[in-house]
């Protein structure tokens, strides 16, 4: 197999090699595609204030830059995931990368805030394809292998989560440096070389899976109703006031229509019968929501407060999060190859509770060492909560719908992120003040406590990793082209 020719997989979905190993070029393509979404989410944390100043708007208005991407992503992830399940991962991956490149160029040149928001919506859609494609590819390769070791994709799952987690926490630092070097428009332009790498590697390395003779049709009506339901619900989250009472009512009505349609459709977009019967998977989705509600509320709230009330520049606010990045990286490296979920989620939720408590003590004159300390405390959960939920999903999800299941996991992640953005806008309605930060801390405390309770109460989590991937926890799982364990 040459580096320039995409691999073709036989009709039984077996890889071209005897072990089902995934080579390094393919892994790199999956990682680069998957980090486009978190890097665009996190870099914006330090750009909201400069964008508001540049367009002479308020923080409440620039919050649409956050909300637009999250709304598009929450819808796009399961939609792209279902397309991946039907036609394979390669084509959706390449289409998503191309759309991301076009949206990035559009945003870098946008003359006003509304068009900048539109670029973020397109970015959200474009960056929604890679993660479901990667998860589906890993599961297909593992299920196609005759080797037990190849069914334990511990390392690749850890790499996918670790790269996204690390990029998410490094994003504010990189974003601050970019803004200092050339202004906030570089936050969009920096995507272009990443997209070029994704298109090149994706075209060369991602395998071609032959389509089945009679593929399931795409449930267009289900997609439309799901999108409308989620849009109405999330629009209410953006401004949950009594004047918008009709939005959740409409969301409930459209959601009912979606449910009825899905139950009557032979090949629905989301199989609600299967989903309703999989209680552990539903619990994983809720935990994902709670984990990322806390994660993004802290990232956006803390960095805005540090600039507006503690007097830091965008670059300084980004550098302040370097200890958080280091803590997340260390936690991911230490636990990534262990396919368990219970311990990660319990430790992560406890540390988030501790971090929320520290936030309640912060003020405009708080010493820098305490700001660094809260970043370290909050960094560890950002490195392990996503790993725990992803490991649980891999075991709990239906292999034939792994793309849609993985996409829905990201949907709950970004519903949590959008809820966090809404909370930030509400708490900082009159600016990123210390009192607003303390209000946000109480939200983090409640969400983290709920995450802890759900994790401890879910007995099925204790079996994740031990039942699904038997053998040493340090196994490298899917190989890097040199055998089932990656050893040459």
DRENDO-1510 file (C-alpha; in Angstrom, 1 decimal, always signed):
<recs>
REC; n; res; u; v; w
REC; 1; UNK; +0.0; +0.0; +0.0 .
REC; 2; UNK; +1.5; +3.4; -1.0 .
REC; 3; UNK; +1.0; +6.5; +1.0 .
REC; 4; UNK; -0.9; +8.2; -1.9 .
REC; 5; UNK; -3.5; +5.6; -2.5 .
REC; 6; UNK; -6.6; +5.3; -0.2 .
REC; 7; UNK; -7.1; +1.8; +1.1 .
REC; 8; UNK; -10.0; -0.2; -0.1 .
REC; 9; UNK; -11.8; -2.5; +2.4 .
REC; 10; UNK; -13.4; -5.7; +1.4 .
REC; 11; UNK; -17.2; -6.0; +1.5 .
REC; 12; UNK; -17.1; -7.7; +4.9 .
REC; 13; UNK; -15.5; -4.5; +6.3 .
REC; 14; UNK; -12.1; -6.1; +7.1 .
REC; 15; UNK; -9.1; -3.9; +6.8 .
REC; 16; UNK; -6.5; -4.5; +4.2 .
REC; 17; UNK; -4.1; -6.0; +6.7 .
REC; 18; UNK; -4.5; -9.2; +8.6 .
REC; 19; UNK; -4.5; -7.6; +12.0 .
REC; 20; UNK; -7.1; -4.8; +11.6 .
REC; 21; UNK; -4.3; -2.3; +12.6 .
REC; 22; UNK; -4.8; +1.4; +11.8 .
REC; 23; UNK; -1.6; +3.0; +10.5 .
REC; 24; UNK; -0.2; +6.3; +11.7 .
REC; 25; UNK; -1.3; +8.3; +8.7 .
REC; 26; UNK; -4.9; +7.3; +9.3 .
REC; 27; UNK; -4.7; +8.1; +13.0 .
REC; 28; UNK; -3.2; +11.5; +12.2 .
REC; 29; UNK; -6.0; +12.3; +9.8 .
REC; 30; UNK; -8.6; +11.3; +12.4 .
REC; 31; UNK; -6.9; +13.4; +15.1 .
REC; 32; UNK; -6.5; +16.5; +12.9 .
REC; 33; UNK; -10.1; +16.4; +11.8 .
REC; 34; UNK; -11.4; +15.8; +15.4 .
REC; 35; UNK; -9.5; +18.7; +16.9 .
REC; 36; UNK; -11.0; +21.3; +14.5 .
REC; 37; UNK; -14.1; +21.6; +16.6 .
REC; 38; UNK; -12.6; +22.0; +20.0 .
REC; 39; UNK; -9.8; +24.3; +18.8 .
REC; 40; UNK; -12.4; +26.7; +17.3 .
REC; 41; UNK; -14.5; +26.5; +20.5 .
REC; 42; UNK; -11.6; +27.2; +22.9 .
REC; 43; UNK; -9.7; +29.9; +21.0 .
REC; 44; UNK; -12.7; +32.1; +21.0 .
REC; 45; UNK; -12.7; +32.3; +24.8 .
REC; 46; UNK; -10.1; +35.1; +24.7 .
REC; 47; UNK; -11.4; +36.7; +21.4 .
REC; 48; UNK; -14.9; +37.7; +22.6 .
REC; 49; UNK; -13.7; +40.9; +24.2 .
REC; 50; UNK; -11.5; +42.0; +21.3 .
REC; 51; UNK; -14.3; +41.2; +18.8 .
REC; 52; UNK; -16.8; +43.2; +20.9 .
REC; 53; UNK; -14.4; +46.2; +20.9 .
REC; 54; UNK; -13.7; +45.8; +17.2 .
REC; 55; UNK; -17.4; +45.9; +16.2 .
REC; 56; UNK; -18.5; +48.2; +19.0 .
REC; 57; UNK; -20.9; +45.6; +20.5 .
REC; 58; UNK; -21.6; +44.1; +23.9 .
REC; 59; UNK; -20.5; +40.8; +25.4 .
REC; 60; UNK; -24.1; +39.6; +25.2 .
REC; 61; UNK; -24.1; +40.2; +21.4 .
REC; 62; UNK; -20.7; +38.4; +20.8 .
REC; 63; UNK; -22.1; +35.4; +22.8 .
REC; 64; UNK; -23.9; +34.5; +19.5 .
REC; 65; UNK; -20.4; +33.6; +18.1 .
REC; 66; UNK; -20.4; +30.9; +20.8 .
REC; 67; UNK; -24.0; +29.9; +20.5 .
REC; 68; UNK; -24.0; +29.8; +16.7 .
REC; 69; UNK; -21.2; +27.2; +16.6 .
REC; 70; UNK; -22.7; +25.1; +19.3 .
REC; 71; UNK; -26.1; +25.1; +17.8 .
REC; 72; UNK; -24.7; +24.0; +14.4 .
REC; 73; UNK; -22.5; +21.4; +16.0 .
REC; 74; UNK; -25.2; +19.9; +18.2 .
REC; 75; UNK; -27.3; +19.3; +15.1 .
REC; 76; UNK; -24.5; +18.5; +12.7 .
REC; 77; UNK; -22.7; +15.8; +14.8 .
REC; 78; UNK; -25.5; +13.1; +14.8 .
REC; 79; UNK; -26.5; +14.0; +11.3 .
REC; 80; UNK; -23.0; +13.5; +9.9 .
REC; 81; UNK; -22.7; +10.5; +12.2 .
REC; 82; UNK; -25.8; +8.8; +10.6 .
REC; 83; UNK; -24.4; +9.6; +7.1 .
REC; 84; UNK; -21.1; +8.0; +8.2 .
REC; 85; UNK; -23.0; +4.8; +9.3 .
REC; 86; UNK; -24.7; +4.6; +5.9 .
REC; 87; UNK; -22.0; +5.5; +3.4 .
REC; 88; UNK; -18.8; +5.1; +5.4 .
REC; 89; UNK; -16.5; +7.7; +7.0 .
REC; 90; UNK; -14.3; +8.9; +4.1 .
REC; 91; UNK; -16.7; +11.1; +2.1 .
REC; 92; UNK; -18.3; +12.9; +5.1 .
REC; 93; UNK; -14.9; +13.5; +6.6 .
REC; 94; UNK; -13.6; +15.2; +3.4 .
REC; 95; UNK; -16.9; +17.2; +2.8 .
REC; 96; UNK; -16.7; +18.5; +6.4 .
REC; 97; UNK; -13.1; +19.5; +6.1 .
REC; 98; UNK; -13.8; +21.4; +2.9 .
REC; 99; UNK; -16.8; +23.3; +4.5 .
REC; 100; UNK; -14.6; +24.2; +7.4 .
REC; 101; UNK; -12.0; +25.7; +5.1 .
REC; 102; UNK; -14.6; +27.8; +3.3 .
REC; 103; UNK; -16.2; +29.0; +6.6 .
REC; 104; UNK; -12.7; +29.9; +8.0 .
REC; 105; UNK; -11.9; +32.1; +5.0 .
REC; 106; UNK; -15.3; +33.7; +5.1 .
REC; 107; UNK; -14.9; +34.5; +8.8 .
REC; 108; UNK; -11.4; +35.9; +8.5 .
REC; 109; UNK; -12.8; +38.5; +5.9 .
REC; 110; UNK; -16.2; +39.1; +7.6 .
REC; 111; UNK; -17.0; +42.9; +7.7 .
REC; 112; UNK; -19.6; +42.8; +10.5 .
REC; 113; UNK; -20.8; +40.7; +13.4 .
REC; 114; UNK; -23.8; +39.1; +11.7 .
REC; 115; UNK; -21.6; +37.7; +8.9 .
REC; 116; UNK; -19.0; +36.6; +11.5 .
REC; 117; UNK; -21.8; +34.7; +13.4 .
REC; 118; UNK; -22.8; +33.0; +10.1 .
REC; 119; UNK; -19.2; +31.9; +9.6 .
REC; 120; UNK; -19.3; +30.3; +13.0 .
REC; 121; UNK; -22.5; +28.4; +12.1 .
REC; 122; UNK; -20.8; +27.1; +9.0 .
REC; 123; UNK; -17.7; +26.2; +11.0 .
REC; 124; UNK; -19.9; +24.2; +13.4 .
REC; 125; UNK; -21.4; +22.2; +10.6 .
REC; 126; UNK; -18.1; +21.6; +8.9 .
REC; 127; UNK; -16.3; +20.4; +12.0 .
REC; 128; UNK; -19.1; +18.0; +12.9 .
REC; 129; UNK; -18.0; +15.2; +10.5 .
REC; 130; UNK; -14.6; +14.1; +11.7 .
REC; 131; UNK; -15.3; +12.8; +15.2 .
REC; 132; UNK; -18.2; +10.5; +14.2 .
REC; 133; UNK; -16.2; +9.3; +11.2 .
REC; 134; UNK; -13.2; +8.5; +13.5 .
REC; 135; UNK; -15.3; +6.6; +16.0 .
REC; 136; UNK; -17.0; +4.6; +13.3 .
REC; 137; UNK; -13.7; +3.8; +11.6 .
REC; 138; UNK; -12.2; +2.6; +14.9 .
REC; 139; UNK; -15.2; +0.4; +15.6 .
REC; 140; UNK; -15.3; -1.1; +12.1 .
REC; 141; UNK; -11.6; -1.9; +12.1 .
REC; 142; UNK; -11.9; -3.5; +15.5 .
REC; 143; UNK; -15.0; -5.6; +14.7 .
REC; 144; UNK; -13.4; -6.7; +11.4 .
REC; 145; UNK; -10.3; -8.1; +13.1 .
REC; 146; UNK; -9.9; -11.8; +14.1 .
REC; 147; UNK; -7.6; -10.8; +16.9 .
REC; 148; UNK; -8.9; -10.2; +20.4 .
REC; 149; UNK; -6.3; -7.6; +21.0 .
REC; 150; UNK; -7.5; -5.6; +18.1 .
REC; 151; UNK; -10.9; -5.3; +19.7 .
REC; 152; UNK; -9.4; -3.1; +22.4 .
REC; 153; UNK; -8.8; +0.2; +20.8 .
REC; 154; UNK; -7.6; +1.8; +24.0 .
REC; 155; UNK; -4.8; +3.8; +22.6 .
REC; 156; UNK; -6.6; +5.3; +19.6 .
REC; 157; UNK; -9.7; +6.2; +21.7 .
REC; 158; UNK; -7.3; +7.8; +24.2 .
REC; 159; UNK; -5.5; +9.7; +21.4 .
REC; 160; UNK; -8.8; +11.1; +20.0 .
REC; 161; UNK; -10.0; +12.3; +23.4 .
REC; 162; UNK; -6.6; +13.4; +24.6 .
REC; 163; UNK; -6.0; +15.5; +21.5 .
REC; 164; UNK; -9.4; +17.2; +21.7 .
REC; 165; UNK; -9.0; +17.8; +25.4 .
REC; 166; UNK; -5.5; +19.2; +25.1 .
REC; 167; UNK; -6.4; +21.4; +22.2 .
REC; 168; UNK; -9.4; +22.7; +24.1 .
REC; 169; UNK; -7.3; +23.8; +27.0 .
REC; 170; UNK; -4.4; +25.0; +24.9 .
REC; 171; UNK; -6.8; +27.0; +22.6 .
REC; 172; UNK; -7.1; +30.1; +24.9 .
REC; 173; UNK; -3.3; +30.4; +25.2 .
REC; 174; UNK; -2.8; +30.0; +21.4 .
REC; 175; UNK; -5.8; +32.3; +20.8 .
REC; 176; UNK; -4.3; +35.0; +23.0 .
REC; 177; UNK; -0.9; +34.8; +21.3 .
REC; 178; UNK; -2.6; +35.0; +17.8 .
REC; 179; UNK; -4.6; +38.0; +18.8 .
REC; 180; UNK; -1.5; +39.7; +20.2 .
REC; 181; UNK; +0.4; +38.9; +17.0 .
REC; 182; UNK; -2.2; +40.0; +14.4 .
REC; 183; UNK; -5.6; +40.6; +15.8 .
REC; 184; UNK; -8.7; +38.4; +16.3 .
REC; 185; UNK; -9.2; +37.5; +12.6 .
REC; 186; UNK; -6.2; +35.1; +13.0 .
REC; 187; UNK; -8.5; +33.0; +15.1 .
REC; 188; UNK; -10.3; +32.1; +11.9 .
REC; 189; UNK; -7.4; +32.1; +9.5 .
REC; 190; UNK; -5.4; +29.6; +11.5 .
REC; 191; UNK; -7.8; +26.9; +10.4 .
REC; 192; UNK; -6.7; +27.0; +6.8 .
REC; 193; UNK; -3.4; +25.1; +7.1 .
REC; 194; UNK; -5.1; +22.6; +9.4 .
REC; 195; UNK; -7.9; +22.0; +6.8 .
REC; 196; UNK; -5.3; +21.6; +4.1 .
REC; 197; UNK; -3.6; +18.9; +6.1 .
REC; 198; UNK; -7.0; +17.2; +6.7 .
REC; 199; UNK; -7.9; +17.2; +3.1 .
REC; 200; UNK; -4.5; +15.8; +2.0 .
REC; 201; UNK; -4.3; +13.1; +4.7 .
REC; 202; UNK; -8.0; +12.2; +4.5 .
REC; 203; UNK; -7.8; +11.7; +0.7 .
REC; 204; UNK; -4.7; +9.6; +0.9 .
REC; 205; UNK; -5.1; +7.6; +4.1 .
REC; 206; UNK; -8.8; +7.1; +5.0 .
REC; 207; UNK; -10.0; +3.6; +3.7 .
REC; 208; UNK; -12.8; +3.3; +1.2 .
REC; 209; UNK; -15.7; +1.0; +2.4 .
REC; 210; UNK; -17.9; -0.3; -0.4 .
REC; 211; UNK; -21.4; +0.7; +0.1 .
REC; 212; UNK; -23.9; -2.1; +0.7 .
REC; 213; UNK; -26.1; -3.2; -2.2 .
REC; 214; UNK; -29.2; -1.8; -0.5 .
REC; 215; UNK; -28.1; +1.0; +1.9 .
REC; 216; UNK; -30.5; +2.4; +4.4 .
REC; 217; UNK; -32.2; +5.6; +3.2 .
REC; 218; UNK; -31.3; +8.8; +5.0 .
REC; 219; UNK; -34.3; +9.8; +7.1 .
REC; 220; UNK; -34.6; +13.4; +5.8 .
REC; 221; UNK; -37.9; +14.1; +7.6 .
REC; 222; UNK; -36.4; +12.8; +10.9 .
REC; 223; UNK; -33.3; +15.0; +10.4 .
REC; 224; UNK; -35.4; +18.0; +9.8 .
REC; 225; UNK; -37.7; +17.5; +12.8 .
REC; 226; UNK; -34.7; +16.7; +15.1 .
REC; 227; UNK; -32.9; +19.9; +13.9 .
REC; 228; UNK; -36.0; +22.0; +14.4 .
REC; 229; UNK; -36.6; +20.6; +17.9 .
REC; 230; UNK; -33.0; +21.2; +19.0 .
REC; 231; UNK; -32.9; +24.6; +17.4 .
REC; 232; UNK; -36.0; +25.8; +19.2 .
REC; 233; UNK; -34.8; +24.4; +22.5 .
REC; 234; UNK; -31.4; +25.9; +22.2 .
REC; 235; UNK; -32.7; +29.3; +21.1 .
REC; 236; UNK; -34.6; +29.3; +24.4 .
REC; 237; UNK; -31.4; +28.4; +26.2 .
REC; 238; UNK; -29.7; +31.4; +24.7 .
REC; 239; UNK; -32.2; +33.7; +26.4 .
REC; 240; UNK; -34.4; +31.8; +28.8 .
REC; 241; UNK; -36.8; +34.6; +29.7 .
REC; 242; UNK; -40.5; +34.6; +30.2 .
REC; 243; UNK; -41.0; +36.5; +26.9 .
REC; 244; UNK; -39.7; +33.4; +25.1 .
REC; 245; UNK; -42.1; +31.0; +26.7 .
REC; 246; UNK; -43.3; +29.9; +23.3 .
REC; 247; UNK; -39.9; +28.4; +22.3 .
REC; 248; UNK; -40.0; +25.4; +24.6 .
REC; 249; UNK; -43.7; +24.9; +23.8 .
REC; 250; UNK; -42.9; +24.7; +20.1 .
REC; 251; UNK; -39.9; +22.5; +20.8 .
REC; 252; UNK; -42.1; +20.1; +22.7 .
REC; 253; UNK; -44.6; +20.0; +19.9 .
REC; 254; UNK; -42.0; +19.5; +17.1 .
REC; 255; UNK; -40.2; +16.9; +19.3 .
REC; 256; UNK; -43.4; +15.0; +19.7 .
REC; 257; UNK; -43.8; +14.9; +15.9 .
REC; 258; UNK; -40.2; +13.8; +15.6 .
REC; 259; UNK; -40.8; +10.9; +18.1 .
REC; 260; UNK; -44.0; +9.8; +16.3 .
REC; 261; UNK; -42.3; +9.9; +12.9 .
REC; 262; UNK; -39.2; +8.1; +14.1 .
REC; 263; UNK; -41.3; +5.2; +15.6 .
REC; 264; UNK; -43.1; +4.8; +12.4 .
REC; 265; UNK; -40.0; +4.9; +10.1 .
REC; 266; UNK; -38.3; +1.6; +9.2 .
REC; 267; UNK; -34.8; +3.2; +9.2 .
REC; 268; UNK; -35.1; +6.3; +11.4 .
REC; 269; UNK; -32.4; +8.9; +11.8 .
REC; 270; UNK; -32.3; +8.1; +15.5 .
REC; 271; UNK; -33.7; +4.7; +16.5 .
REC; 272; UNK; -35.6; +5.8; +19.6 .
REC; 273; UNK; -36.7; +2.2; +20.4 .
REC; 274; UNK; -33.1; +1.1; +20.8 .
REC; 275; UNK; -32.1; +4.3; +22.5 .
REC; 276; UNK; -34.9; +4.1; +25.1 .
REC; 277; UNK; -33.9; +0.6; +25.9 .
REC; 278; UNK; -30.3; +1.4; +26.5 .
REC; 279; UNK; -30.4; +3.1; +29.9 .
REC; 280; UNK; -26.6; +3.1; +30.5 .
REC; 281; UNK; -26.1; +4.9; +27.2 .
REC; 282; UNK; -28.7; +7.5; +28.1 .
REC; 283; UNK; -27.0; +8.1; +31.4 .
REC; 284; UNK; -23.7; +8.6; +29.6 .
REC; 285; UNK; -25.3; +11.3; +27.5 .
REC; 286; UNK; -26.6; +13.1; +30.5 .
REC; 287; UNK; -23.1; +12.9; +32.2 .
REC; 288; UNK; -21.6; +14.3; +29.1 .
REC; 289; UNK; -23.9; +17.3; +29.3 .
REC; 290; UNK; -23.1; +17.9; +33.0 .
REC; 291; UNK; -19.4; +17.5; +32.5 .
REC; 292; UNK; -19.1; +20.0; +29.7 .
REC; 293; UNK; -21.6; +22.4; +31.2 .
REC; 294; UNK; -19.0; +22.8; +34.0 .
REC; 295; UNK; -16.0; +22.8; +31.6 .
REC; 296; UNK; -17.2; +25.5; +29.3 .
REC; 297; UNK; -18.8; +27.6; +31.9 .
REC; 298; UNK; -15.4; +27.8; +33.6 .
REC; 299; UNK; -13.4; +28.4; +30.4 .
REC; 300; UNK; -15.6; +31.2; +29.1 .
REC; 301; UNK; -16.5; +32.7; +32.5 .
REC; 302; UNK; -13.0; +32.6; +34.1 .
REC; 303; UNK; -11.2; +34.1; +31.1 .
REC; 304; UNK; -13.7; +36.9; +30.6 .
REC; 305; UNK; -13.6; +37.7; +34.3 .
REC; 306; UNK; -9.8; +37.7; +34.3 .
REC; 307; UNK; -9.7; +40.3; +31.5 .
REC; 308; UNK; -12.6; +42.5; +32.5 .
REC; 309; UNK; -12.3; +42.4; +36.3 .
REC; 310; UNK; -8.7; +41.3; +37.1 .
REC; 311; UNK; -7.1; +43.6; +34.4 .
REC; 312; UNK; -5.4; +40.9; +32.3 .
REC; 313; UNK; -4.9; +41.3; +28.5 .
REC; 314; UNK; -6.1; +38.6; +26.1 .
REC; 315; UNK; -2.6; +37.2; +25.9 .
REC; 316; UNK; -2.2; +37.2; +29.7 .
REC; 317; UNK; -5.5; +35.5; +30.2 .
REC; 318; UNK; -4.5; +32.8; +27.7 .
REC; 319; UNK; -1.2; +32.3; +29.4 .
REC; 320; UNK; -3.0; +32.0; +32.8 .
REC; 321; UNK; -4.6; +28.8; +31.5 .
REC; 322; UNK; -1.3; +27.1; +30.7 .
REC; 323; UNK; -1.2; +25.4; +34.1 .
REC; 324; UNK; -4.7; +24.1; +33.3 .
REC; 325; UNK; -3.5; +22.8; +30.0 .
REC; 326; UNK; -0.5; +21.1; +31.7 .
REC; 327; UNK; -2.8; +19.5; +34.3 .
REC; 328; UNK; -5.2; +18.2; +31.6 .
REC; 329; UNK; -2.4; +16.8; +29.6 .
REC; 330; UNK; -0.8; +15.0; +32.6 .
REC; 331; UNK; -4.2; +13.6; +33.6 .
REC; 332; UNK; -4.9; +12.3; +30.1 .
REC; 333; UNK; -1.4; +10.8; +29.7 .
REC; 334; UNK; -1.7; +9.1; +33.1 .
REC; 335; UNK; -5.1; +7.5; +32.5 .
REC; 336; UNK; -5.7; +7.4; +28.7 .
REC; 337; UNK; -4.6; +3.8; +28.1 .
REC; 338; UNK; -6.9; +2.5; +30.9 .
REC; 339; UNK; -10.3; +1.8; +29.3 .
REC; 340; UNK; -12.3; +2.2; +32.5 .
REC; 341; UNK; -14.8; +5.0; +33.1 .
REC; 342; UNK; -16.0; +4.9; +36.8 .
REC; 343; UNK; -12.8; +6.2; +38.5 .
REC; 344; UNK; -12.3; +8.9; +35.9 .
REC; 345; UNK; -15.8; +10.3; +36.3 .
REC; 346; UNK; -15.8; +10.2; +40.1 .
REC; 347; UNK; -12.4; +11.9; +40.4 .
REC; 348; UNK; -13.3; +14.4; +37.7 .
REC; 349; UNK; -16.6; +15.5; +39.4 .
REC; 350; UNK; -15.0; +15.8; +42.8 .
REC; 351; UNK; -12.3; +18.1; +41.5 .
REC; 352; UNK; -14.9; +20.2; +39.7 .
REC; 353; UNK; -16.7; +20.6; +43.0 .
REC; 354; UNK; -13.4; +21.7; +44.6 .
REC; 355; UNK; -12.7; +24.1; +41.7 .
REC; 356; UNK; -16.2; +25.7; +42.0 .
REC; 357; UNK; -15.6; +26.3; +45.7 .
REC; 358; UNK; -12.3; +28.1; +44.9 .
REC; 359; UNK; -14.1; +30.3; +42.4 .
REC; 360; UNK; -16.4; +31.5; +45.2 .
REC; 361; UNK; -13.3; +33.0; +46.9 .
REC; 362; UNK; -11.9; +34.9; +44.0 .
REC; 363; UNK; -11.9; +38.7; +43.7 .
REC; 364; UNK; -10.3; +41.6; +41.8 .
REC; 365; UNK; -7.3; +41.5; +44.1 .
REC; 366; UNK; -6.8; +37.8; +44.3 .
REC; 367; UNK; -3.1; +36.8; +44.1 .
REC; 368; UNK; -2.1; +35.3; +40.8 .
REC; 369; UNK; -1.0; +32.0; +42.5 .
REC; 370; UNK; -4.6; +31.3; +43.5 .
REC; 371; UNK; -5.8; +31.9; +39.9 .
REC; 372; UNK; -3.2; +29.4; +38.7 .
REC; 373; UNK; -4.3; +26.9; +41.4 .
REC; 374; UNK; -7.9; +27.0; +40.3 .
REC; 375; UNK; -6.8; +26.4; +36.7 .
REC; 376; UNK; -4.8; +23.3; +37.8 .
REC; 377; UNK; -7.8; +21.9; +39.8 .
REC; 378; UNK; -10.1; +22.4; +36.8 .
REC; 379; UNK; -7.6; +21.1; +34.3 .
REC; 380; UNK; -7.6; +17.5; +35.6 .
REC; 381; UNK; -11.4; +17.0; +35.0 .
REC; 382; UNK; -11.0; +18.4; +31.5 .
REC; 383; UNK; -8.5; +15.7; +30.9 .
REC; 384; UNK; -10.4; +12.7; +32.2 .
REC; 385; UNK; -14.2; +13.3; +32.1 .
REC; 386; UNK; -14.3; +13.1; +28.3 .
REC; 387; UNK; -12.2; +9.9; +28.4 .
REC; 388; UNK; -14.6; +8.2; +30.9 .
REC; 389; UNK; -17.7; +9.0; +28.9 .
REC; 390; UNK; -16.1; +8.0; +25.5 .
REC; 391; UNK; -15.0; +4.7; +26.9 .
REC; 392; UNK; -18.5; +4.1; +28.2 .
REC; 393; UNK; -20.0; +5.0; +24.8 .
REC; 394; UNK; -17.7; +2.6; +23.0 .
REC; 395; UNK; -19.0; -0.3; +25.0 .
REC; 396; UNK; -22.7; +0.8; +25.3 .
REC; 397; UNK; -23.3; +2.0; +21.7 .
REC; 398; UNK; -24.6; -0.2; +18.8 .
REC; 399; UNK; -21.7; -1.0; +16.4 .
REC; 400; UNK; -23.9; -0.5; +13.4 .
REC; 401; UNK; -24.8; +3.0; +14.6 .
REC; 402; UNK; -21.5; +4.0; +16.2 .
REC; 403; UNK; -21.3; +7.2; +14.0 .
REC; 404; UNK; -24.7; +8.4; +15.1 .
REC; 405; UNK; -24.1; +7.4; +18.7 .
REC; 406; UNK; -20.7; +9.2; +18.8 .
REC; 407; UNK; -22.3; +12.2; +17.1 .
REC; 408; UNK; -25.1; +12.3; +19.7 .
REC; 409; UNK; -22.4; +12.2; +22.5 .
REC; 410; UNK; -21.0; +15.4; +21.0 .
REC; 411; UNK; -24.5; +16.8; +20.7 .
REC; 412; UNK; -24.9; +16.5; +24.5 .
REC; 413; UNK; -21.4; +18.0; +24.9 .
REC; 414; UNK; -22.4; +21.1; +23.0 .
REC; 415; UNK; -25.8; +21.4; +24.6 .
REC; 416; UNK; -23.8; +21.6; +27.8 .
REC; 417; UNK; -21.5; +24.1; +26.2 .
REC; 418; UNK; -24.4; +26.2; +24.9 .
REC; 419; UNK; -26.1; +26.1; +28.3 .
REC; 420; UNK; -22.8; +27.3; +29.8 .
REC; 421; UNK; -22.7; +30.2; +27.3 .
REC; 422; UNK; -26.3; +31.1; +28.2 .
REC; 423; UNK; -25.3; +31.0; +31.9 .
REC; 424; UNK; -22.3; +33.2; +31.2 .
REC; 425; UNK; -24.5; +35.7; +29.3 .
REC; 426; UNK; -27.0; +35.8; +32.2 .
REC; 427; UNK; -24.3; +36.1; +35.0 .
REC; 428; UNK; -22.3; +38.7; +33.1 .
REC; 429; UNK; -25.3; +40.7; +31.8 .
REC; 430; UNK; -23.7; +43.8; +33.2 .
REC; 431; UNK; -20.2; +42.8; +32.5 .
REC; 432; UNK; -17.8; +40.1; +33.6 .
REC; 433; UNK; -17.9; +41.2; +37.3 .
REC; 434; UNK; -16.8; +39.3; +40.4 .
REC; 435; UNK; -20.4; +38.9; +41.6 .
REC; 436; UNK; -21.2; +37.4; +38.2 .
REC; 437; UNK; -18.3; +35.0; +38.5 .
REC; 438; UNK; -19.6; +33.9; +41.9 .
REC; 439; UNK; -23.1; +33.2; +40.5 .
REC; 440; UNK; -21.5; +31.1; +37.8 .
REC; 441; UNK; -19.5; +29.2; +40.5 .
REC; 442; UNK; -22.8; +28.1; +42.1 .
REC; 443; UNK; -24.0; +26.7; +38.8 .
REC; 444; UNK; -20.7; +24.8; +38.5 .
REC; 445; UNK; -21.1; +23.4; +42.0 .
REC; 446; UNK; -24.6; +22.1; +41.2 .
REC; 447; UNK; -23.7; +20.5; +37.9 .
REC; 448; UNK; -20.6; +18.9; +39.3 .
REC; 449; UNK; -22.5; +17.5; +42.3 .
REC; 450; UNK; -25.1; +16.0; +39.9 .
REC; 451; UNK; -22.3; +14.4; +37.9 .
REC; 452; UNK; -20.8; +12.8; +41.0 .
REC; 453; UNK; -24.2; +11.4; +42.1 .
REC; 454; UNK; -24.9; +10.0; +38.7 .
REC; 455; UNK; -21.5; +8.4; +38.4 .
REC; 456; UNK; -21.6; +6.8; +41.8 .
REC; 457; UNK; -25.2; +5.5; +41.3 .
REC; 458; UNK; -24.5; +3.9; +37.9 .
REC; 459; UNK; -23.3; +0.4; +38.7 .
REC; 460; UNK; -22.8; -0.4; +35.0 .
REC; 461; UNK; -19.9; +2.0; +34.9 .
REC; 462; UNK; -17.8; -0.3; +37.1 .
REC; 463; UNK; -17.8; -2.9; +34.4 .
REC; 464; UNK; -16.6; -0.6; +31.6 .
REC; 465; UNK; -13.1; -1.6; +30.6 .
REC; 466; UNK; -13.1; -4.8; +32.6 .
REC; 467; UNK; -15.8; -6.5; +30.6 .
REC; 468; UNK; -15.3; -4.9; +27.2 .
REC; 469; UNK; -11.5; -5.1; +27.0 .
REC; 470; UNK; -10.2; -8.0; +28.9 .
REC; 471; UNK; -6.5; -8.1; +29.5 .
REC; 472; UNK; -3.9; -5.7; +30.8 .
REC; 473; UNK; -5.2; -2.2; +31.1 .
REC; 474; UNK; -2.0; -0.9; +29.6 .
REC; 475; UNK; -2.5; -2.7; +26.3 .
REC; 476; UNK; -2.0; -0.5; +23.3 .
REC; 477; UNK; -5.2; -1.8; +21.6 .
REC; 478; UNK; -5.4; -1.2; +17.9 .
REC; 479; UNK; -1.9; -1.1; +16.4 .
REC; 480; UNK; -0.1; +1.5; +14.4 .
REC; 481; UNK; +0.4; -0.7; +11.5 .
REC; 482; UNK; +2.8; -3.2; +13.1 .
REC; 483; UNK; +0.5; -5.8; +14.7 .
REC; 484; UNK; -2.5; -6.0; +17.0 .
REC; 485; UNK; -0.8; -4.4; +19.9 .
REC; 486; UNK; +1.2; -1.9; +17.9 .
REC; 487; UNK; +4.5; -3.7; +18.7 .
REC; 488; UNK; +6.8; -4.4; +15.7 .
</recs>
